[in-house]
Amino acid sequence: MINVTERAKERLSELKAQKLAETNSTDANVGLRLDQASPGQLGIFPDAEREGDEVVEHQGAPVLFVAASIAQAVSGTTIDCEGDGNQLVIRKS
């Protein structure tokens, strides 16, 4: 399972709100998906929960869905914020 710091959860919640505002969506069940963007690279994008996802919540709402296809590869890692708190990073725990 992936670990997400409280600071990263807050940042993901902010990013989710921005993405929802950009699309004029009010669906509280939409979150950000962590999945393979291209070979060797991960990306985060708005999406709904899918069967088999690991779900990370912040204040009772989903903020991150970890795709089942990458869950094992990111198991034992931690998502945190660096610098001024705007950059998300994934590190081995």
C-alpha positions as CSV (number, residue, x, y, z in Angstrom):
1,M,0.0,0.0,0.0
2,I,1.2,3.5,-0.7
3,N,1.5,6.0,2.1
4,V,0.4,9.6,1.7
5,T,1.4,12.3,4.2
6,E,-1.2,14.7,5.5
7,R,0.6,17.6,3.7
8,A,0.3,15.7,0.4
9,K,-3.4,14.8,1.1
10,E,-4.0,18.6,1.5
11,R,-2.2,19.4,-1.7
12,L,-4.1,16.6,-3.6
13,S,-7.4,18.0,-2.2
14,E,-6.4,21.5,-3.6
15,L,-5.5,20.0,-7.0
16,K,-8.7,18.1,-7.1
17,A,-10.7,21.3,-6.4
18,Q,-8.8,23.1,-9.1
19,K,-9.5,20.3,-11.7
20,L,-13.2,20.2,-10.7
21,A,-13.5,23.9,-11.1
22,E,-11.8,23.8,-14.5
23,T,-14.4,21.3,-15.7
24,N,-17.4,22.9,-13.9
25,S,-17.9,19.5,-12.1
26,T,-19.4,19.2,-8.6
27,D,-19.1,15.4,-8.4
28,A,-17.6,14.8,-4.9
29,N,-16.8,11.2,-5.9
30,V,-14.2,12.3,-8.5
31,G,-10.7,12.2,-7.4
32,L,-7.2,12.2,-8.9
33,R,-5.9,9.0,-10.4
34,L,-2.3,7.9,-10.0
35,D,-1.5,5.7,-13.0
36,Q,1.1,5.1,-15.7
37,A,1.1,8.1,-18.0
38,S,3.7,6.6,-20.4
39,P,6.3,3.9,-20.1
40,G,8.4,4.5,-17.0
41,Q,6.4,7.6,-15.9
42,L,3.5,8.1,-13.6
43,G,0.8,10.8,-13.9
44,I,-2.0,12.2,-11.9
45,F,-5.3,13.1,-13.6
46,P,-9.0,13.5,-12.6
47,D,-11.0,10.3,-12.7
48,A,-13.7,8.3,-10.9
49,E,-12.9,5.2,-8.7
50,R,-12.5,1.9,-10.5
51,E,-12.8,-1.6,-9.3
52,G,-9.5,-2.6,-7.6
53,D,-8.3,0.9,-6.8
54,E,-6.6,1.8,-3.6
55,V,-8.4,4.9,-2.3
56,V,-6.8,7.7,-0.3
57,E,-9.2,10.0,1.5
58,H,-8.8,13.4,3.0
59,Q,-11.5,14.7,5.3
60,G,-13.9,11.9,4.3
61,A,-13.6,12.5,0.5
62,P,-11.6,10.6,-2.0
63,V,-8.5,12.5,-3.2
64,L,-6.4,9.8,-4.8
65,F,-7.1,6.6,-6.6
66,V,-4.1,4.3,-7.1
67,A,-4.7,2.2,-10.1
68,A,-4.6,-1.6,-9.4
69,S,-2.2,-2.0,-12.3
70,I,0.5,0.0,-10.5
71,A,-0.4,-0.7,-6.9
72,Q,2.2,-3.3,-6.4
73,A,5.0,-1.2,-8.0
74,V,4.3,1.8,-5.7
75,S,3.7,-0.3,-2.6
76,G,6.0,0.7,0.2
77,T,6.4,4.3,-1.1
78,T,5.3,7.6,0.3
79,I,3.8,10.6,-1.5
80,D,4.9,13.9,0.1
81,C,5.3,17.6,-0.8
82,E,8.6,19.3,-1.3
83,G,9.8,22.8,-1.5
84,D,7.0,25.3,-1.0
85,G,4.5,22.5,-0.8
86,N,3.4,22.5,-4.4
87,Q,5.5,19.7,-5.7
88,L,4.4,16.2,-5.0
89,V,7.1,13.5,-4.8
90,I,7.1,9.7,-4.4
91,R,9.8,8.2,-2.3
92,K,10.6,4.7,-1.1
93,S,9.5,4.5,2.5
